Structure formats: C-alpha cells, structure tokens
C-alpha cells in the first residue's frame, strides 16, 4: 500500500519542483511547505525528496533544492 502511494507522490513532487524552479534552483520551500502543497505528511515528502536525491536527480539544501538532472526529473513528473 505504501509503495502505491509513494509512486504517485514522486511524479507530483517532480512536477512541483519543475513548476517552482528558477532555472535549476527552487528557493524558499521547506519540506513542510512541499508537504502542505501536496497534501501529505512532512515525513512522506522528505522520504520522496530523499529518493530523488539518492537517484542523483536533485540536491537538497536549507530551503533550496537544486535540480541536477532536469531530464530525469521531467520523466519522473510524467510517470
């Protein structure tokens, strides 16, 4: 069950990051902000963000996310 919910979350987070990006940077969004926009718990959003980070698609800083592989993030958003 968790895997099904999680798979739906990755494309939603990817799409949000692409919408909010200024170039390859997303500024001013905390994990809590992302969670609230997507209607999920912060911990769930953090897990999904960490999965994207582990895959080398994004880098996470303090209220800053850098898109390191835009092509893969766009593919993730369309899944």
GROMACS elastic network, one bead per residue, 0.5 to 0.9 nm:
[ bonds ]
;  ai    aj funct       b0    kb
    1     4     6  0.52984   500
    1     5     6  0.65093   500
    1     6     6  0.86387   500
    2     5     6  0.51977   500
    2     6     6  0.59698   500
    2     7     6  0.85807   500
    3     7     6  0.60454   500
    3     8     6  0.86831   500
    4     7     6  0.53018   500
    4     8     6  0.65931   500
    4     9     6  0.88803   500
    5     8     6  0.53570   500
    5     9     6  0.64298   500
    6     9     6  0.50006   500
    6    10     6  0.65581   500
    6    44     6  0.79983   500
    6    47     6  0.88880   500
    6    48     6  0.71615   500
    7    10     6  0.56375   500
    7    11     6  0.73642   500
    7    48     6  0.88605   500
    7    79     6  0.87408   500
    8    11     6  0.60241   500
    8    12     6  0.67584   500
    8    79     6  0.83062   500
    9    12     6  0.50707   500
    9    13     6  0.60867   500
    9    14     6  0.84647   500
    9    38     6  0.83099   500
    9    40     6  0.88523   500
    9    44     6  0.86889   500
    9    45     6  0.79163   500
    9    48     6  0.70843   500
   10    13     6  0.51809   500
   10    14     6  0.60061   500
   10    15     6  0.85461   500
   10    45     6  0.88275   500
   10    48     6  0.60372   500
   10    49     6  0.79190   500
   10    51     6  0.85323   500
   10    52     6  0.79638   500
   10    76     6  0.68026   500
   10    77     6  0.72143   500
   10    79     6  0.85567   500
   11    15     6  0.60480   500
   11    16     6  0.85239   500
   11    73     6  0.84480   500
   11    74     6  0.86917   500
   11    75     6  0.84249   500
   11    76     6  0.52332   500
   11    78     6  0.63439   500
   11    79     6  0.59821   500
   12    15     6  0.51838   500
   12    16     6  0.61778   500
   12    17     6  0.86660   500
   12    38     6  0.74243   500
   12    76     6  0.87206   500
   12    77     6  0.63979   500
   12    78     6  0.89258   500
   13    16     6  0.50218   500
   13    17     6  0.61340   500
   13    18     6  0.85960   500
   13    34     6  0.77275   500
   13    38     6  0.77143   500
   13    45     6  0.79311   500
   13    48     6  0.77690   500
   13    49     6  0.76862   500
   13    76     6  0.89578   500
   13    77     6  0.74903   500
   14    17     6  0.51906   500
   14    18     6  0.62338   500
   14    19     6  0.86692   500
   14    49     6  0.89527   500
   14    52     6  0.86581   500
   14    73     6  0.58056   500
   14    74     6  0.70095   500
   14    75     6  0.87091   500
   14    76     6  0.62042   500
   14    78     6  0.86022   500
   15    18     6  0.51234   500
   15    19     6  0.61595   500
   15    20     6  0.86226   500
   15    73     6  0.80500   500
   15    74     6  0.74160   500
   15    76     6  0.81293   500
   15    78     6  0.79571   500
   16    19     6  0.51131   500
   16    20     6  0.61087   500
   16    21     6  0.84408   500
   16    34     6  0.81537   500
   16    37     6  0.87491   500
   16    38     6  0.86452   500
   16    77     6  0.85265   500
   17    20     6  0.51780   500
   17    21     6  0.58283   500
   17    25     6  0.87926   500
   17    26     6  0.67110   500
   17    65     6  0.82847   500
   17    67     6  0.83295   500
   17    73     6  0.86223   500
   18    21     6  0.52632   500
   18    22     6  0.86404   500
   18    24     6  0.85344   500
   18    26     6  0.83994   500
   18    67     6  0.86228   500
   18    70     6  0.83097   500
   18    73     6  0.78163   500
   18    74     6  0.75366   500
   18    77     6  0.83770   500
   19    22     6  0.86099   500
   20    25     6  0.84290   500
   20    26     6  0.59716   500
   20    27     6  0.81570   500
   21    24     6  0.59260   500
   21    25     6  0.52815   500
   21    27     6  0.76455   500
   21    65     6  0.87008   500
   21    66     6  0.86180   500
   21    67     6  0.83016   500
   22    25     6  0.52982   500
   22    26     6  0.61050   500
   22    27     6  0.79453   500
   23    26     6  0.81394   500
   23    67     6  0.86295   500
   24    65     6  0.83137   500
   24    66     6  0.56920   500
   24    68     6  0.73249   500
   24    70     6  0.77439   500
   25    64     6  0.68841   500
   25    65     6  0.58196   500
   25    67     6  0.62675   500
   26    29     6  0.71706   500
   26    63     6  0.80164   500
   26    64     6  0.55582   500
   26    65     6  0.50433   500
   26    66     6  0.63827   500
   26    67     6  0.79951   500
   27    30     6  0.87712   500
   27    62     6  0.89388   500
   27    63     6  0.58714   500
   27    65     6  0.66910   500
   27    66     6  0.87698   500
   28    33     6  0.88275   500
   28    62     6  0.85594   500
   28    64     6  0.63130   500
   28    65     6  0.89566   500
   29    32     6  0.78347   500
   29    33     6  0.55905   500
   29    34     6  0.64683   500
   29    62     6  0.87864   500
   29    63     6  0.51222   500
   29    64     6  0.68195   500
   29    65     6  0.82459   500
   30    33     6  0.50231   500
   30    34     6  0.63638   500
   30    35     6  0.85748   500
   30    62     6  0.75184   500
   30    63     6  0.50022   500
   30    64     6  0.78299   500
   31    34     6  0.51494   500
   31    35     6  0.61173   500
   31    36     6  0.86386   500
   31    42     6  0.60223   500
   31    43     6  0.82446   500
   31    45     6  0.64476   500
   31    46     6  0.60840   500
   31    49     6  0.83898   500
   31    63     6  0.79766   500
   32    35     6  0.50017   500
   32    36     6  0.61147   500
   32    37     6  0.86214   500
   32    41     6  0.78499   500
   32    42     6  0.51051   500
   32    43     6  0.85393   500
   32    45     6  0.78609   500
   32    46     6  0.85406   500
   33    36     6  0.51839   500
   33    37     6  0.62472   500
   33    38     6  0.87030   500
   33    42     6  0.82672   500
   34    37     6  0.52070   500
   34    38     6  0.62908   500
   34    39     6  0.85061   500
   34    40     6  0.85253   500
   34    42     6  0.77692   500
   34    45     6  0.68988   500
   34    46     6  0.89574   500
   35    38     6  0.52047   500
   35    39     6  0.58236   500
   35    41     6  0.57102   500
   35    42     6  0.50900   500
   35    43     6  0.82646   500
   35    44     6  0.76065   500
   35    45     6  0.54235   500
   35    46     6  0.82541   500
   36    39     6  0.50064   500
   36    40     6  0.63393   500
   36    41     6  0.75089   500
   36    42     6  0.77231   500
   37    40     6  0.80326   500
   38    41     6  0.88608   500
   38    45     6  0.84754   500
   40    43     6  0.83401   500
   40    44     6  0.64737   500
   40    45     6  0.67565   500
   41    44     6  0.52476   500
   41    45     6  0.64754   500
   41    46     6  0.87082   500
   42    45     6  0.51194   500
   42    46     6  0.60590   500
   42    47     6  0.86093   500
   43    46     6  0.50081   500
   43    47     6  0.61781   500
   43    48     6  0.87159   500
   44    47     6  0.51825   500
   44    48     6  0.63756   500
   44    49     6  0.86725   500
   45    48     6  0.51736   500
   45    49     6  0.61045   500
   45    50     6  0.85165   500
   46    49     6  0.50509   500
   46    50     6  0.60182   500
   46    51     6  0.85636   500
   47    50     6  0.50654   500
   47    51     6  0.62467   500
   47    52     6  0.88350   500
   48    51     6  0.50347   500
   48    52     6  0.64779   500
   48    53     6  0.86614   500
   49    52     6  0.51439   500
   49    53     6  0.61782   500
   49    54     6  0.86392   500
   49    58     6  0.80909   500
   49    60     6  0.81506   500
   50    54     6  0.59672   500
   50    55     6  0.84491   500
   50    58     6  0.87423   500
   50    59     6  0.89558   500
   50    60     6  0.83208   500
   51    54     6  0.50909   500
   51    55     6  0.62177   500
   51    56     6  0.87543   500
   51    57     6  0.89321   500
   52    55     6  0.51016   500
   52    56     6  0.64771   500
   52    57     6  0.54368   500
   52    58     6  0.59937   500
   52    59     6  0.84064   500
   52    73     6  0.83356   500
   53    56     6  0.51172   500
   53    57     6  0.57171   500
   53    59     6  0.56569   500
   53    60     6  0.71435   500
   54    57     6  0.75972   500
   54    58     6  0.82149   500
   54    59     6  0.88543   500
   55    58     6  0.79151   500
   56    59     6  0.73986   500
   56    68     6  0.69310   500
   56    69     6  0.71890   500
   57    66     6  0.86756   500
   57    67     6  0.62308   500
   57    68     6  0.52744   500
   57    70     6  0.71973   500
   57    71     6  0.87934   500
   57    72     6  0.66121   500
   57    73     6  0.63317   500
   58    65     6  0.66372   500
   58    66     6  0.54720   500
   58    68     6  0.50998   500
   58    69     6  0.68473   500
   58    70     6  0.85691   500
   58    73     6  0.82472   500
   59    64     6  0.84328   500
   59    65     6  0.56897   500
   59    66     6  0.50377   500
   59    67     6  0.65555   500
   59    68     6  0.68377   500
   60    63     6  0.80267   500
   60    64     6  0.62297   500
   60    66     6  0.64849   500
   60    67     6  0.89571   500
   61    65     6  0.58964   500
   61    66     6  0.79771   500
   62    65     6  0.79328   500
   67    70     6  0.59670   500
   67    73     6  0.78311   500
   68    73     6  0.88107   500
   69    72     6  0.56107   500
   69    73     6  0.63361   500
   69    74     6  0.87701   500
   70    74     6  0.60399   500
   70    75     6  0.85680   500
   71    74     6  0.51559   500
   71    75     6  0.63031   500
   71    76     6  0.86772   500
   72    76     6  0.60962   500
   72    77     6  0.85722   500
   73    77     6  0.61454   500
   73    78     6  0.87509   500
   74    77     6  0.50232   500
   74    78     6  0.64391   500
   74    79     6  0.89941   500
   75    78     6  0.52440   500
   75    79     6  0.65458   500
   76    79     6  0.54080   500
